[in-house]
Amino acid sequence: MQGPFMQTLKIARHEWRLIFKEPRFLLPFLITPVLLMGLQAFTVFFQPLGSVAETLQLARSLLLMLSVLAPSAAVPLGADSFAGEKERNTLEILMCLPVEMGSLFWGKVLGIYPVPVLVGWLGQGAMTSMLLSKGYWMPGFGVDVAKAMLLTPVLGLFLCAVATLLSLISESVRSAAQLTSLVMLGIFFSVTSFSTSFFHSDTVYLAFTGVLLTASLGCFLAARRRFPRLA
């Protein structure tokens, strides 16, 4: 019998195949990142702003927005992870597989997490390449890029954790997605409201990421404890 790690990876690969089998499922959540990259390309290549400082100020905002919006792909994926199985009456069948409950749970989680992080990093990498190609750079901007890129997996993990927990609690994919979307909106307004502080204050940035990581751990633990009760 395969070990827990290999079982987890096998479940995750199955989830990834389902995602890429129907990429239209993710299309609405990819439109916004593409638009942000398009706006960055327009200001860099076609309609430059008045100065390098102004261009980089806009770039900071777009990078930070992408850190929030790219992880939104975790909302539909997470909502469908368990609530969708319940709606299709396949959860009981899934739990009868010769797989440990922990591996099944974490395999479903791993099937969600990489997609929003990959989307965010690809978009942020593309934006940074645009700026470098036209020589738009100033001392300290590399740190701002690193902060935005680090925030992407942290927010992705948080939304993945919340979506997983709500998917286990909810009876339908729609209700799970709606509840997770409300949380995502709260995060979006929090990040945009304190965007200046994130870049200028390491204390604020570290405190915010620390809270998100702690909340993610709490949601995962609560979801993991609830999962066996569905058997």
C-alpha positions in Angstrom: 0.0 0.0 0.0 1.2 3.5 -0.8 2.4 5.8 2.0 0.4 8.8 3.2 2.4 11.3 1.1 2.0 9.3 -2.1 -1.8 8.9 -1.4 -2.1 12.6 -0.9 -0.2 13.4 -4.1 -2.4 10.9 -6.0 -5.6 12.6 -4.8 -4.1 16.0 -5.7 -3.2 14.9 -9.2 -6.7 13.7 -9.7 -8.1 17.1 -8.7 -5.6 18.9 -11.0 -6.8 16.7 -13.9 -10.4 17.7 -13.3 -9.5 21.4 -13.2 -7.6 21.4 -16.4 -10.1 19.1 -18.1 -12.6 22.0 -17.8 -10.6 25.2 -17.8 -13.7 27.2 -18.6 -14.6 26.7 -14.9 -11.7 29.1 -14.0 -12.1 31.5 -16.9 -14.1 34.1 -14.9 -11.4 34.2 -12.2 -8.6 34.6 -14.8 -10.2 37.6 -16.5 -9.3 40.1 -13.8 -5.6 39.2 -13.6 -5.3 39.4 -17.4 -6.9 42.8 -17.3 -4.5 44.0 -14.6 -1.6 42.8 -16.7 -3.1 44.5 -19.8 -3.3 47.8 -17.9 0.3 47.4 -16.8 1.4 46.7 -20.4 -0.6 49.7 -21.7 1.0 52.2 -19.2 4.5 50.8 -19.9 4.5 50.3 -23.7 1.8 52.6 -25.1 0.9 55.4 -22.7 3.8 56.0 -20.2 3.0 58.1 -17.2 4.9 61.3 -16.4 7.8 59.8 -14.4 9.3 56.6 -13.3 8.1 57.2 -9.8 4.5 57.5 -11.0 4.8 54.4 -13.1 6.2 52.4 -10.2 3.5 53.7 -7.9 0.8 52.3 -10.2 2.8 49.1 -10.5 2.8 48.6 -6.8 -1.0 49.0 -6.7 -1.5 46.5 -9.5 0.9 44.0 -8.0 -0.9 44.2 -4.7 -4.3 43.9 -6.4 -3.1 40.8 -8.2 -2.0 39.3 -4.8 -5.6 39.5 -3.7 -7.5 38.8 -6.9 -5.5 35.8 -8.2 -6.2 33.7 -5.0 -9.9 34.2 -5.7 -9.5 31.1 -7.9 -9.5 29.2 -4.6 -13.2 30.2 -4.1 -14.8 28.0 -6.7 -12.3 25.2 -6.3 -12.6 25.1 -2.6 -16.4 25.4 -2.6 -16.7 22.5 -4.9 -14.1 20.3 -3.1 -16.5 18.8 -0.5 -19.9 20.5 -1.0 -19.8 19.5 -4.7 -19.1 15.9 -3.7 -22.1 16.0 -1.3 -24.3 17.5 -4.1 -23.3 14.8 -6.5 -23.6 12.0 -3.8 -20.1 10.9 -4.5 -18.5 11.8 -1.1 -19.4 8.5 0.5 -17.9 6.7 -2.5 -14.8 8.8 -2.2 -14.4 8.0 1.5 -14.6 4.3 0.8 -11.4 4.4 -1.3 -8.4 2.5 0.2 -6.9 5.9 1.2 -6.3 7.2 4.7 -8.7 10.0 5.7 -5.8 12.4 6.3 -4.4 11.8 2.9 -7.8 12.2 1.3 -8.4 15.5 3.1 -5.0 17.0 2.4 -5.0 15.7 -1.2 -8.2 17.7 -1.8 -6.6 20.7 -0.2 -3.4 20.3 -2.3 -5.7 20.1 -5.4 -6.9 23.6 -4.7 -3.9 25.6 -3.5 -1.4 25.7 -6.3 -3.7 27.1 -9.0 -4.3 30.6 -7.5 -0.6 30.9 -6.4 0.6 29.9 -9.9 -1.8 32.4 -11.6 -0.7 35.2 -9.2 3.0 34.6 -9.6 2.8 34.3 -13.4 1.0 37.6 -13.5 3.3 39.4 -11.1 6.4 38.0 -13.0 5.0 39.3 -16.2 4.4 42.7 -14.8 7.9 42.9 -13.3 9.4 41.8 -16.7 7.5 44.6 -18.4 9.0 47.2 -16.0 12.5 45.8 -16.4 12.3 45.7 -20.2 11.6 49.5 -20.3 14.0 50.4 -17.5 11.4 51.4 -14.9 13.1 50.6 -11.7 14.2 52.4 -8.5 16.1 51.4 -5.4 13.8 49.6 -3.0 11.2 48.6 -5.6 12.6 45.0 -5.6 11.5 44.7 -1.9 8.0 45.9 -2.8 7.8 43.3 -5.6 9.0 40.6 -3.1 6.3 41.7 -0.6 3.5 41.5 -3.2 4.7 38.1 -4.4 5.0 36.7 -0.9 1.5 37.9 -0.1 0.1 35.9 -3.0 0.7 32.4 -1.4 -0.3 33.6 2.0 -3.6 34.9 0.8 -4.0 31.8 -1.4 -3.5 29.6 1.6 -6.0 31.6 3.7 -8.8 31.5 1.1 -8.1 27.8 0.5 -8.5 27.1 4.2 -11.6 29.2 4.5 -13.1 27.7 1.3 -12.4 24.1 2.5 -14.0 24.7 5.9 -17.1 26.4 4.5 -17.3 23.6 1.8 -17.5 21.0 4.6 -20.1 23.0 6.6 -22.3 24.0 3.6 -24.8 21.8 1.9 -24.4 23.3 -1.5 -21.6 24.7 -3.7 -23.5 27.9 -4.2 -23.7 28.7 -0.4 -20.1 27.8 0.1 -18.9 30.0 -2.7 -21.1 32.9 -1.6 -19.8 32.7 2.0 -16.2 32.5 0.8 -16.7 35.4 -1.6 -17.8 37.6 1.4 -14.6 36.7 3.2 -12.6 37.5 0.0 -14.3 40.9 -0.3 -13.3 41.7 3.3 -9.7 40.8 2.6 -9.7 42.9 -0.6 -10.9 46.0 1.2 -8.4 45.4 4.0 -5.5 45.1 1.7 -6.4 48.1 -0.5 -7.1 50.3 2.5 -3.7 49.6 4.0 -1.7 49.2 0.8 0.6 52.1 1.6 1.4 50.7 5.0 2.1 47.3 3.6 5.0 48.7 1.5 6.3 51.3 4.0 5.9 49.4 7.3 7.4 46.0 7.7 5.6 45.7 11.1 2.2 46.1 9.5 3.1 43.7 6.7 4.4 41.0 9.0 1.5 41.4 11.4 -1.0 41.1 8.6 0.6 38.0 7.1 1.0 36.5 10.6 -2.7 36.9 11.2 -3.6 35.3 7.9 -1.3 32.3 8.5 -2.7 31.8 12.0 -6.2 32.0 10.7 -5.4 29.6 7.9 -4.0 27.0 10.4 -7.2 27.4 12.6 -9.5 26.9 9.6 -7.5 23.8 8.4 -7.6 22.3 11.9 -11.3 22.9 12.2 -11.9 21.4 8.8 -9.8 18.4 9.4 -11.6 17.7 12.7 -15.0 17.9 11.0 -14.1 15.8 8.0 -14.2 12.3 9.6 -17.6 13.1 11.0 -19.0 13.0 7.4 -18.1 9.3 7.2 
